């Protein structure tokens, strides 16, 4: 009897997860998603999506786009998108990407997908199938191929659901509707335009799959950082490094201004990095005190690695 109950639980869990991957032109298995995000050092959601800790998300909220731009030097030059209309320009939006891919409706493809779902006893696949999967801390990231003619992906009712469920917001490479109704929520929101019609003439081709937003490729679990300029999509394995670098920058700026306040130095003696050995030691001691020994050790290792790379380039 216990064995039968155990088997039943396993089957029930498999059925519960099936709608997320069923009848989609593009779908990722859990194993494939884990492979694509194999450098992720953190926990994962049951579907394999990386789950960067909430404590790190809080630190990312203190950062600016200028402090994240360093990911381009780490082999990720296409993770920033601008040109959006912004729902709450004074609000920094940070969360984990949960992705939806839409394509222009093609009846023969859509009919096959919906027929497969019907055979399995599943409901109709729509953009709300993805919305129902959202969790607290998510950002609803929608590839609507920048097409305003596809109508509003969310209006005030679904946007309110996204807001109440995630407490974060959305990035929609397409349109929204009911802008006057959505604006008062105070949620984060990035979109290409606002139009009167509801969503139309599109089909769902992927949920929690890689999507293209502008020129960026976004993977489920990427950390989304939106400010009044645009949106960064940060791979999970780079989050801690970017945070460390931002903290170093804050301390560096603080120490630089402190030395300028003394009125004894020319700008080139202090900024961007002092050349006098005594000032270098003073700065390094100040930095270690401010960021703590662990962050300072990670910083030292990166500096050593960067120095070795420069030396190698010189020898080539």
N, C-alpha and C positions, 0 to 999 in steps of 0.2 A: 504493500500500500504506500509506504513512504517513497519507494522507488518510483511508483506511478505518479505521485504528487510532484516529485522532483522533475520528471520528464515533462509533465504538464506545464510546470513553471518555465522550463527552458523553451518549450514551444510557444507559450504565451508571449515571452519576451521577444522571440524572433518575429512573431506576427506583429507585435506592437511597433517594432522598428522597421518593418517592411515598407510602409508608405513612404518613408524618407528616401528609399532607393528604388521604388518600383515605377515602371512605366515612365522613364525619363530617357530622352535621347542621350544625355550625358549624365553618368552617375559614377560615383566613387564608392568602392567597398571600403570598409574600415581599414583593411590591411593596406590598400592603396593610399589612402589618406595619410596613414602613419608613415608610409615610405616617403611621400612627398614632404612630410614635415618631420623627418627622422632626426633633425638636429634639435627639435624641441626638448628642453630639459625639464619640463614641468608635467604635471598631471594632465589627463585627458578626459573629455566627456565620453560617455559610453559609445558614441559613434566614431571616436578617434580624434575628434577635434581638439587641438591643444587648448589647455586651460591655464593661461598665465594667471598667477595669483592676484587676488584683489589688492594686496598690499603694494604690488608693483604698479597696478593700474592707478592707484592713488598718487604714486610718484610721477607717473607719466602726465597726470593732470597738471602738474606744476611746470611742465616743460613747454617750450615754444617750438614752432616749426623749424626755426633756425638751429635749434639744438638737436634736431633729429636728422638734419640734412647729411650728417656724417655717414649714414647707411649707404650713400652712393659710393663712398670709398671702400666699402666692404663688399662690393660686387652686386649691389642692388640699386642701380641708377634710375629705375622706373617705378618708384613707389610713391610718388607725389602727384596729386591731381589738383588742379585749380579750375577757375572759371565757373564754379557753382554759384547758384543763388543760395544764401545762407539764412536759415530760419531764425537763429538766435546768434547774431554776430558777436556779441560780447561774451559768449559762453564757450568754454573749451569742452569738446566732446571726446570721451575716451571709453573704449569698450572693445569686446572681442567680436571679430567679424563672423556673422552667420550669413551665408550667401544664397542668392537666388538668381538663376540665369533665365532670362526670357529671350525668345526669338520671335520674329514676325510669324504670324499664324500661317501654317500650311496644313490644309484640311487632311490630306492623306496621312501625314505624320501624326497629327493630333488625334485622329480617329483611332489609329492603331494603339496609341498610348492609353486612351480612355477605355478602349475595348479590353485591353489587358487588365486594367484595374477593375473593370466590372466583373471580369471572369474570376478575379481573386476576392470579390466581395468588398472591394475598397471604394471609398468615395471618389468623387470627381477631383482630378488633380488641378489645382489652381494656385495663384499666388498666395491665397490664404492657407494652403497646405504648409507653406514655409512659415508664414506668420504664426501659425499655431505651434510651431516648434521653437519659437524664441524663448530665451531664458533671461533671467536677470543678469545684467552686465553685458548683454549682446548689443551689437550694432547691426541693424538690418541693412545689408549691402546688396543692392539690386542692380544687375546689369540689364537695363532696358534699352540698350544700344543707342542711348541719347535721343530717342525718338519721341518727341512731344505729341505726335499724332497718335501714339499708342494710348493716350489718355492718362489720367492720374492713377498711379500705381496704388497710392493710398489717398483717401479723403480724411475728413476730420474724425470719423468713427474708427477706422482702422489705424490711423495715426495715434489716436488716443490709446488704443489697445497696445500698440508698439511701445508707447511711452510708459504706460502703467506696468507692462510686463518687463521691460528691459531697464527702465529708469535711465536710459541713455538716448537712443534716437536712431536715425537712418541716414544712409548715403544712397541716393537713387540717381543713377545715370539715366534719367528720364524725367517724367513729369509727376507732379502731385496735383491734387485738386482740393477745393475748400480751404484755400490758404488763410482766409480770414478766420475760419474756425480753428485751424491748427495753430496759428501764431501765438495765441494766448497761453498755450500749454507750457511754454518755456523749455521745450525739449530741444535737443540737438537735431539739426536737419540740414542736409546738403542735397540740392536737387537742381535740375537744369532749367525748369520752368514750371509755371502753374497754369493749368488749363481747366475749362469747365467740364469736359466729358470724363466719364469713368473709364477705367482700363478696358481696352478693346483690341481685337485683332492681334493678340499675342498668345503664345503658348509657353508653358513651363518646360524647359529642356534640362534643367538641373537644379538640385537643391543641395547646398553644402558641397559645391564643386568649385574649382578655380574659375573665376570670372574676370572679365576685363572691365575696368572702370576707367574711362579716359584712356590714358596710355599705361596704366598700371595693371599688373596681374595680381589679383587678390586671392589668397587661399583662406579657407575656413580656419578661424583661430588667430589670424593676423590681428595685431593690435591697431585699432583705428584711432588716430589722433586728428581731430578737426579743430581748427581755430578760424579766426576771421580772414585768413588768407586762403586756406585750402585744406586738403586732407592727406595725411600720410598713412600708409599701410605698412606696419612694421612686422617683419617676421619674428615669431616668438623667441627664437634663439638669440636675437640681437637686443632684446629689450633691456636686460640687465646691463649690458655693455653701454647702451645708449644712455641709460639712467646714470651710470657711473661717470660717463663723459660729461653729461650735463652738470652733475654736482661739482666736478672738477672745474668746469667753466665758471660756475657761480663763484666758487672760492677764488679762482684766478682773478675774476673781475673785481671781487671784493678787495683782495690784496693789492691789486693794481691801483685802485682808487685810493686806498689807504696810503700807499707810497706817494701818490701824486699830491695828497693832502699835506704831506710833509714839506712840499715845496723845494726839495733838495735835488730832484732828478729831472733830467730831460726825458721826454717820452720814449726815446729809443733806448734809454738805459733800463727801462722797466717793461715796456710793451713792445712785442708780444711776449718775449721771454727775456729775463735779465741775462747779461753775459758775465757780470762780475760774480766770482765764486761765492763771496760772502752773501750777496743778494740771492743767489740761487739756493744756498743752504737755508737762508731765512724763509724763502718761499716754500721750499720743500717741507720744512718743519711746520710751517703754518698750515700747509695743505694736509699733512698727516694728522695734525690735531683736529682739523675741521671735519674731514671725511671719515676718519677712523682707520684703524690698521688694515682691515680686510679690503676696503675699497682702495686704500693707498697701495696695497700689495698688487691688486689687479691692475691699477694704473701703472705701477712700475714695470710690470711684466709687459704691458702693451707698449710702453715707451721703449723698452729694450728690444722688443720685436720690431718696432718701427725703425729703430736705429740699425738693426741688422739688415733690414730690407733696403734701407738707403745705402748701406755699405755694399751690399750685393749689386745694386744698380750701378754704383760707381765702378765696380770691378768688371762689369759686362762690356 
